[in-house]
Amino acid sequence: MLTILLATLNGSKTLDLFFNSMTKQSYNGEYEIIIVDNGSSDNTKEIVNHHKSKLPVKYIFHPDKGKNKALNVGLNHAKGSLIIFTDDDIIPTSNWLKNYQSCADNNPSYNIFTGHIQPHWEQEPPEWIFRLVSLDVNYAITDKNQISGPITPDKVWGGNMAIRKTFFDQGYRFIETVGPRPGQYMMGGETDFIDSNTNIALTDKNAYKCWFSDKSIVSHFIEKEQIDPDWLKQRSYH
């Protein structure tokens, strides 16, 4: 069984895109989708309930703000042997779940997996975006030339990553003082979690190792406001 886990806060603009992509998955196995609503004031709950008739969705309301807090709450309810993490502005391809299951089955000595994140622009960006902006830092867009194989933990990003449940069964949880929360928006919570909890070294046979799957692909919905220079300055700072 697979668990798809995401935290959302006022994600009504893009949640339908995520859910519609999940109805097109080619995966034939059992899976669950856990949505942790981190105190939304929009119609997030109504959107989730609308899709419950077509998808195996569990809705959890957790108003104590903080993305990592919400993810830790969701982990307490996860049943899958592989937990796939994503965001409310992500659009998975139709083979997403199938490829993650295959990747985990074919790489039993690896416990952490990730894949490609490509852009889905709400508005066509100006040419200077590609010339001057780091797409990885600002939009979590992966290198399109990255191929399947071992990868360092700093390249595992929360919009598209999967971790075996056995990892969390040992007590590991997301660090709640990092990541989006009230009063600050420090980025990199998932990378910090992996890096600090695993002591990863690709040559260490006892370490929790990371594997990149070039077939596990999602798109990141980038809003037109997110190509504004002022937004980019703040994003880079965070």
C-alpha positions in Angstrom: 0.0 0.0 0.0 1.1 3.6 -0.8 0.3 6.7 1.2 0.3 10.1 -0.4 0.7 12.9 2.2 0.4 16.6 1.8 -0.2 19.6 4.0 -2.3 22.5 2.6 -3.1 26.1 3.7 -5.7 27.9 1.5 -4.7 25.7 -1.5 -8.1 26.0 -3.2 -6.6 27.5 -6.4 -4.6 24.4 -7.2 -6.0 21.5 -5.3 -8.4 20.5 -8.1 -5.4 20.1 -10.4 -3.8 17.7 -8.0 -6.9 15.7 -7.4 -7.8 15.5 -11.1 -4.3 14.2 -11.9 -4.8 11.5 -9.2 -8.0 10.2 -10.9 -5.8 9.5 -14.0 -3.1 7.3 -12.2 -2.2 4.1 -13.9 -1.4 2.4 -10.6 -3.6 -0.6 -9.8 -2.5 -1.2 -6.2 -4.0 0.1 -3.0 -3.2 3.6 -1.9 -4.5 6.4 0.4 -4.3 10.2 0.1 -4.0 12.1 3.4 -4.7 15.8 3.3 -3.8 17.8 6.4 -5.5 21.1 6.3 -3.3 23.5 8.3 -6.1 26.0 9.2 -7.4 27.0 5.8 -9.9 29.9 5.7 -11.0 29.2 2.0 -13.0 26.3 0.7 -10.3 23.7 0.9 -12.5 21.3 2.9 -15.3 21.5 0.4 -12.8 20.7 -2.5 -11.4 17.7 -0.6 -14.9 16.4 0.2 -15.9 16.8 -3.4 -13.2 14.3 -4.5 -13.8 11.7 -1.8 -16.3 9.9 -4.0 -13.6 9.2 -6.6 -10.5 8.9 -4.5 -9.4 7.3 -1.2 -9.0 10.6 0.6 -8.7 11.2 4.3 -9.1 14.8 5.5 -7.5 16.0 8.7 -7.9 19.5 10.1 -4.9 20.7 12.1 -5.2 24.5 12.9 -1.8 24.7 14.8 0.1 26.5 12.0 3.3 25.1 10.6 3.8 22.8 7.6 6.1 20.4 9.4 3.7 20.2 12.3 1.0 19.3 9.8 3.1 16.6 8.1 4.0 15.0 11.5 0.3 14.8 12.3 -0.4 13.1 8.9 2.4 10.6 9.5 0.6 9.4 12.6 -2.3 8.2 10.3 -0.2 6.8 7.4 -0.6 3.1 6.6 1.4 2.7 3.5 4.8 1.0 3.4 6.0 3.8 1.1 4.9 7.4 2.0 5.0 9.8 -0.9 5.1 13.5 -0.1 4.0 16.3 -2.3 2.4 19.8 -2.1 -1.0 21.3 -2.9 0.4 23.0 -6.1 1.8 19.8 -7.6 0.4 18.0 -10.7 1.6 14.4 -10.9 1.9 12.5 -14.2 -0.3 9.5 -14.7 2.5 7.0 -14.0 3.7 8.7 -10.8 2.5 6.1 -8.3 3.3 3.2 -10.5 6.9 4.4 -11.0 7.5 5.1 -7.3 6.3 1.6 -6.4 8.5 0.1 -9.1 11.5 2.2 -8.0 11.1 1.2 -4.3 10.7 -2.5 -5.3 13.8 -2.4 -7.6 16.1 -0.6 -5.1 15.6 -2.4 -1.8 18.8 -1.0 -0.2 17.5 2.6 -0.7 14.9 4.2 1.6 14.5 7.7 0.3 13.4 8.4 -3.3 12.8 11.5 -5.4 12.1 12.4 -9.0 11.7 15.2 -11.6 9.8 18.4 -10.9 9.1 20.5 -14.0 7.4 23.9 -14.2 3.7 24.5 -15.0 3.5 28.2 -15.7 0.2 29.9 -15.1 1.5 32.7 -17.3 4.4 32.4 -19.8 7.4 33.9 -18.0 9.6 36.6 -19.5 13.0 35.5 -21.0 14.9 37.0 -18.1 13.5 34.4 -15.7 15.5 31.7 -17.5 18.6 33.9 -17.8 18.8 35.3 -14.3 16.7 33.2 -11.9 17.8 29.9 -10.3 14.8 27.7 -11.1 15.9 25.1 -8.5 16.2 27.6 -5.6 13.1 29.6 -6.4 10.7 27.1 -7.9 12.1 23.7 -6.9 12.6 22.7 -10.5 15.0 19.8 -11.0 17.7 19.5 -13.6 16.0 18.0 -16.7 19.2 16.1 -17.5 19.3 14.3 -14.1 19.1 10.5 -14.7 18.1 7.7 -12.4 20.6 6.7 -9.8 22.0 7.6 -6.3 21.6 11.2 -5.3 22.7 13.4 -2.4 20.0 14.5 0.1 20.2 18.1 -0.8 18.5 17.2 -4.1 15.5 15.5 -2.5 12.7 18.1 -2.4 9.3 18.0 -0.7 7.2 18.4 -3.8 8.2 15.0 -5.1 9.7 12.6 -2.6 9.0 9.2 -1.1 10.3 7.6 2.1 9.8 4.0 3.4 7.6 3.9 6.4 10.2 1.9 8.3 12.2 5.1 8.4 9.5 6.8 10.4 8.8 3.7 12.5 12.2 4.4 14.1 10.8 7.7 15.5 12.1 10.2 12.8 9.8 13.2 12.3 10.0 16.6 10.6 11.7 19.3 12.5 8.9 21.7 13.5 11.1 24.8 13.9 12.0 24.7 10.2 9.8 25.3 7.2 6.7 27.5 6.7 5.1 28.5 10.0 3.8 31.6 11.8 6.3 34.4 11.9 8.7 33.0 9.4 9.0 31.1 6.1 12.4 29.5 6.2 12.6 27.1 3.3 14.2 23.7 3.1 12.4 21.8 5.8 12.4 18.5 4.0 16.0 18.7 3.0 17.0 19.6 6.5 15.0 16.7 7.8 16.7 14.2 5.6 20.2 15.6 6.0 20.1 15.9 9.8 18.4 12.6 10.5 20.1 10.2 8.2 23.9 11.1 8.2 23.8 10.1 4.6 27.0 9.0 2.9 26.7 7.2 -0.5 29.6 5.0 0.4 28.3 4.0 3.8 26.4 0.7 3.5 24.6 1.4 6.8 23.3 4.8 5.8 19.9 5.7 4.6 20.6 6.3 0.9 18.7 8.4 -1.6 17.7 7.4 -5.1 16.6 9.6 -8.0 13.9 8.2 -10.4 13.8 10.0 -13.7 10.4 8.5 -14.4 8.7 9.8 -11.2 7.6 13.2 -12.7 5.4 16.0 -11.4 4.7 19.6 -12.4 4.9 22.5 -10.1 2.2 25.1 -10.7 3.9 28.5 -10.7 1.4 31.4 -10.3 1.8 34.5 -12.3 2.5 36.5 -9.1 5.6 34.3 -8.6 7.5 35.7 -11.6 7.4 39.2 -10.0 10.9 40.4 -9.1 9.8 41.4 -5.5 8.3 37.9 -4.9 11.5 36.3 -6.2 13.7 38.4 -3.9 11.7 37.3 -0.9 11.7 33.6 -2.1 15.5 33.7 -2.5 15.9 35.1 1.0 13.7 32.5 2.6 
